[in-house]
Amino acid sequence: MDAAGLVGHLVPAGSVFAFLAGHRREVFPAGMFEDLFPSRTGRPSLPCEVAASVMVLQALHDLSDRETVAALRCDLRWKVACGLALDDAGFDASTLTYWRRRLARSGNPNRIFDVVRAVIAETGVLQGRTKRALDSVVLDDAVATQDTVTQLIAAIRRVRREVPGAAAVIAAECRAHDYDDPGKPAIAWDDTAAREALVSALVNDATAVVNALTGNEFDDEVTEKAAQALALLALVAGQDVEPAEGSDGTDGRWRIARGVAGDRVISVVDPEARHVHKTVHNRQDGYKAHVVVEPDTGLFTDGTLTRGAGGDNHEAVVALSLLDSEDGTREVLGDNAYGTGDLRAELAERGHTAIIEPAPLRPAVEGGFTVDDFAFHDDATVTCPNGVTRSITAQHKVVFGVACRGCPLRAQCTASKSGRTLNLHRQHELLRRARRDWRERPELVETYRQHRPMVERSISWLIGPKGRCRKLRYRGTSANDHWLHRRMAALNLRRLLNLGLTSTAGTWVIA
């Protein structure tokens, strides 16, 4: 009843199914998972190479745990790939959760990606290929975005659930809502006064709970969860509200803040999800996946998933950590999101060559002069288009001030009453040189146009047909980062097979 022996010939040669059928034990030897199962707990009932193969196929086809188990039970290709019998019923879907948790708690949760990366290195397919393309894509979170009222109620309910003694405090101090009811209070939502009264009452409830419970001693087992719940409640109570009109907040009157906090928590169910703006007019809720791709082969050499907002999660900051896995210098290609002066300086210091599209300059007056229309002299003085020269200050500013009075070019230069002031980046010389090279060195632009767009192909593979994989299945940065690495491993394996991956005398080669 062995599926491979009976119907293995029906599985397309060169597919991931056929590859795993013949080589799963070579790629995923049992030894690579030994640390997950210490001897005192015994051997896992599911063979390691089968578990790894199932996780690779699950990531490749973007299936839920239940869909994965159904495919393993009913799809002959899955049975052949995993070495199962035709009548094998598979296993319970919770087994996949068990394996993911074991991997997540281990010292190397992304070992499947690392194993496939080792196969890539052994083939030598990247040898001599020095270009690396950087890019990021927004992935939607797995939860619904919550408004301020919903978040406040949910956060208070979480504190009641997680913090010892919180139930008594909430029963004694909180009057804004029946916290046994997870829904919104029944008020006239089109009445501004009623809304502000509810918001004020909820914020005051949250403040009372935080003040009453902060500093309490908890058992070691609940300390972390309790602290997280209290911190989240304090954050939610402060991020979206401001004192009501005519109030300084001491009288307990609050309203929904005008504007959105830059690093706003959008759901207490997944506190790490964020509002993400890839462009001014395009907003999504979720995370950012950052990847490094070898553009000629389309192989992912590294990647990571971060929150969607915050300075530490900007493309140019994450790029440096991703390039740490590269040995040797590289030609780094990226769009203008990676064109910051700090990244260019760091790349140059590490010996890399930046082939990065400069960010466009925005003139102070529409259609007017930009900073590149000013002449810089030895990084000490600057001359404006009207011939006035001023020094660059220690704060990287150039102030023309009164020299702009009566200037015939003022309408094209500034609308400020105090005259034009240039606020320069500390790497302004490097940025100006990059813009000049982009204009005067056509070979840079040609290289960029030839190789940089290829990363879009890899990104399209990552998010799947019709963007199916754009919707994440897990909550939190860590769990979704592990999914991203499994997805990249599966895509790399498929791409290697398309390039002609084979094993010769125990060595991986590209035929």
N, C-alpha and C positions, 0 to 999 in steps of 0.2 A: 504493500500500500504506500510505498515511498513515492511522494509526489514527483521528486526530481527524476526517479527512474522511470515512472510511467508517463508523465506528460512534460518532462523537462525540455524535450525537443520543441515543444510548442511556444516556449518563452523566447521572445526575440533576442537573437544574439546581439551583444553590444548594449543591451539595456542594463539598468541598475539591478533589476531582478536576476538576470543571468549572471552578472558579476558577483553578486552576493552568494548565489547558489554555488559558485565555484571557488570563491576566495574569502568568504566571510571569516573563516578561522585564521587566515593569514593577516587580514586587516585588523580584526578585533580578537586577538588572542585572549584566553581567559585570564592570563596574568595581568593584563592592563586594568582589571577590575578587582584585583585581590584585596586592595585596601578598603573596598566598600563592604566587605563581608569578613570581619575578623573571625578567626578560627572558633572562638567560643560561641558564635551564633550559627555555625554550620554553613554548608554550601547553599546558594540560592537554588530554588526549585526550577527557575528559568535559566537555561544556559546563557552565559554572558554574550556569546557571539549572536545568539538569537535576539536577545534584548537590544543589543546595539543595532542589529540589522533592522529590527522593527522600528526603533526610534529614527533611524535614517530614512526609512520609507515613509514614516509618518510625517517627518519634516518635509520630505520631497513633495508629497502629495497634499500637505497641509490638511490633515485629518484630525478630528477630535479623538479622544481616547476610545470612545465607543465606536466611532467609525473605523478606527484602526483595528480594533479587535474583530469587528464584523468582516473587514477585508481579510484579515488573517484566517478567519474561519471559512470564508466562502470563496475567496479569490485564489485560483490555482497558482498564479504568479507569485503571490506572497508565500504560499506554502513551499513552492520550489525554492524561492530565495532564502527561506529560513530553515530548510531541510526538514519539513514536517511531513507527516503522513496525510493521505487524502482525507481520512476521517478524523484528523486531529481537531478538537473543538477549540483550540487556542487557550486563552486564559482570561481572567477577569480584568476589566478595564482599570481597576484600582492598582494592578501590578505596575502599570506604567507610571502612575503617580508615585508609587513606592520607589521605583528606580530613579525617577527625577529627583526626588528628595534626597536619596542616598548620594547621587552625584552632586547636588547643590551643596551638601554639607561637607563634601570631600575637599581635599587640597587642590584638585584640578577638575572643576566641574565641566570644562570645555574639552575634555580629552578626546572626544570623538572628532572634533574639528582638528585638534593637534595631530591625530593619527593620519587623517586625510592630508593634512599639510605636509607631513613627513613623506607620504607617498608622492606628492608633487615634487618635493625636493629630490627624492631618489630618481625620478624620471629625468631630471635635468631640463624639464620643459621651460623653466624660467631662467636657465643659465644664459647670461649675456643680455637678458632683457632688463634694462635698467629703468624703464619708465614705470611710474605708479600714478594712478589717477585716484583722486580723492573725491568723495561725494557723500551726500546724506539724503535720507528720505524720511518723511514723517509717517509714522505708523499710528493708526487710531487705537485708543485704549479700549479695554474690554468692559468698561462700565459707562453708565450714563452720567453726564455732567449734571451736578446738583446746584440749585440756586442757594442763596445765603440762608434762607429760612430752613430749607431741607437739611443743609449741612449742620446748622446749629442744633437742630433736634436730633439728628443722627449722632452727632458728636457727644451730646449729653447722654443719650442712650448707651453709647459705647462706654463712656466713663462709668455709668451705673453697672454695666456688665463686667468691666475689667478691674475696677478699683475697689478694693475691700472698704466697706463702710460708706461707699458713695450713695447707695440706695437710700439710706437714712437721711443723708444730707440733702439729697434731691427732694425727698418727700417733705422735708421740713422747710427748705429754702426756696424751692422753685414753684412759681404760680402761673407762668406764661402759657403752659400747655400741659395736657395730660400725656406724660411721656411713656405711657403704656401704648399710646397710639402712634405708630410710625409715620402717619400721614400728616398733612398740613392742617393747621387749625381752620375752622370754618369762620371766616371773616369776610367782610365786603372788600375784596381785593382791588376793586377800582376806586376805593376810598383812600386817599393819601394819608389822612390822619390815622385811619385804622391800621394801615400797613406800618406806619412809623411807630405806633403804639405797640404793635406786636414785635417788631424788631427790637425796640427798646427793652421790652420785657424779656425777650429771649437772651439778649446780650447781658442783661443784668443777672438772669439766671446763671448763665455761663460763668460770669465773673464771680458770682457767689460760690459756685461749685469749685472753681479753681482756687479761690482764696481759702476755702475751708479745707481742701484736701492737700494743697501743696505743702510739702515738708513732712507729711505723715510717714511713719515707718511701716513698710510692707514686708511680707515674707519674700525671701530671695526668689521664689518661683514666680511671683507675680510682679516683681519690681519693674522689670523692663516693659511689660505690657501696660502696667498701670501708668508708668511715666510717659509712655508714648501716647496713651489715651488722653492724659491731662495736657500734654504739650499740644496735641492736635486740637483739643477744645480751645485752648488759649489762642492758638494761631487762627482758627476759624472765627473766633469772636472778635479778632482784631483786624483781619485782612480786608473785610468788605464793608466795614461800617465807619462812620465818622460822627462827631457830635452833630445833633440836630441844629437847625438854624437858630441862632440866638443862644446856643448852649456851648459850654466848654467841656461837657461830658460829666462834670461832677454831679449834675442833677439827675443823671440816669436817662437822659433823652438822647436817642441815637437814630440815625437813618442810614439807608444804604448809601455807600460812598459813591460820589460822582467820579467815575473812572474805574479802571481795573488794576489791581496790584500786579506788578511785573512778574512775580513768581507765585501767582495765586494757586492755592490748592483748589481743584475743581470738583473733587469728590472725596468724602471721608472713607468710601469703600476702597479707593485706590489713591492714597494721599500723594503718591509720586507722579501721577499724571498731571499734565500741564496744558495750558493754551499754547499752541505753537503757531508762529507766523513765519512761513517760508517766504512769503511776499507780503506787502502792505495790505493787499486785498484778499489774501488767502489764509484763513485761519482754520486750524484743526485742533482737536483735543487728543493728546496722547504723548508719544515719545519720538525721539529721533534715533534712527539707525545710521551710524557712520561706518563707511566701508573704505577699504583700499583695494583697488583692482589693478591687475596687470592688464593693460588695455588690449594688447594683441591677442591674448588667449581668453580674456574674460574671466580669469580665475581670481577669486577673492583671496588676498594674502593676509588680511586681518579685518577686524571689524569690532564694533562695540555699540551698545545701546545705552542712551542716556535720557535723562529728563528732557522735555522739549524746550525748556526755558532756563535762564540763569547763565551768568557769565562763564561758569566752568563748563557749560555744555555747548558753548559756541563751536562751530565747525573748526575755526582756526586754532582753538585751544585743544580740542580732542585730537586734531590731526597729528600733533607732535607725539602724543602717546602711542598712536597707531604706527607711526614710523619707527618706533623704538624696536619693533620686531624685525626690521630690515637690517641685514648685514651688508655694509658697503654703502656707497653714495648712490643717490637716485635722482632722476629727473622727475620732479613732482609736478603733476598737472592738476589744476583745480580752477573752478569758476571764481567769480569775484568775491564770494563769501569767504574764500581762503586768502584774499589779497591784503590782509592786514600787514602793517609794518612790523609788528612783533613776530609774526610767523615767518615773514621773509627774512628777518634778521636771524632768527633761530635756525632756519634752514641753511642759510649761508654759513653760519658758525659750524654746523654739523657737516658741511661739505656737500650738501644737496644743491641741485640746480632748480630754481623755481620757474616753472612755465605756467604762470598763474595770471589769469585775466585781471587787469587792474580794476578796482572799483570806480565807477563813473564819478566825476566831479560835479558837485552841485553849485552853480554860481549863486552869489548872494542876491543878485537881481536876475530875473528870468531873461535868458539870452545874453547876459552880461559877461564880465570877465571872471575867470576862474583863477585859482592860485597859480596855474601854469602860465598865465599871461603876465606874471610878475617875474622879474629877473633876479636870480639869487647869485650872490657873489661870495665865494669861499665860505659859505654857510655862516656868514657874519652879518651881511647887510642885504637888503631887498630893495629893488627899484620898481615902482609901480608903472603902469602903462603911460602915465603922464610925465614920467621922468623923475619923480620924487623918490629919494633914497632914505631908508630908515634902517636902524639896527634891529637884529633879532635879540630879544631879551632872554634872560636865563629861564624864563617860563615858556619859551618857544612861542612868543607873541611878537607881532610886528604892528605897531600902532602908528597910523598916519595922521589921525586926529585933525588938527586945524589945517593941515596941508590940503584937506579935501574941500575946504571952503572955496567956492568960486572955481573949482576944477571943472573944465569943460567936459570931462569924461565921467563926472560923478554919477549921472543917471545910469550909466552902464556898469557902475562899480558897486555902489552901496545905496541903501535907503536909510541908513542909520544917521541920526542927527549929529552924532559925535564923530562921524567919519569912519573910514574902513579900518578894520582890525583883522589881521590874519592870525588865527589860532592854529598853530602848526603841531602836527604829531611829532613826538620825539624822534621818530624814524622818518621824518619828512623827506630827508635827502634820499633815502632808499626808495620811498614811494614815488618821488618825482623821477628817479632814474628808471623805475619799473614802467612808469607811464611813457617815458621817452623811448625806452627800448621797444615797447609795444607799438609805438608809432613808426620807429625808424629801422627795426629789424624784422623784416617780413618772414624770415625763417622761423622766428618764435611763434608768430601767429599761424603759420602753416603747420608747424608741429602740433600746436594746440588743436587746430581744426581737424587735423587728421586723426589724432589719438584720443583727445579728451572726450568727444561724444560717445566713444565706444563704451564708456562706463555706464551710459544710459541703458545699454543693452543688458548689462549685468544687473542693474537696478530693476529693470523690467522682469528679469528672471526672479529676482528676490521677492517682489510683490506679487508675482504669479499672474496667470491669465485673468484679465478683467479686474486686476487689483485684488484678487481673492485673499492674498496674505497680508494685505494692508491692515486688516482688522486683527489685532492681537488677541490671543486666547487666554493670556495670563495677566495677573495683576502684579505690579511692582517692577522696578528696574532689573533686579537680579534675575527673576524668573524669565522675563522677556529677553534679557541678554543671552541667557542659556539657549532659549529657543532660536535666537538669531544665529548663534554659532552652529547649532544643529542644522539649521536651514542652509547656511553657507557651506557646511561640510557636504550635505547631500547634493547641492548644486555643483560644487567642485568635483565631486565624484562623477556626476553625470557628464560634466564638461570634459573631464579626463577621458572618459569612455568615448565620447565623440571625437576626441583628438587621437584616439587609437591606443589607449592604455592596455597593456598586456604584461604578463609575467614571463620572464625568460630566465631560466636557471635560478629561480628564486629572487630575481631582481625586477623591480618595476621599471618598465620602459614605455616610451611612446613609439608605436610601430610606424 
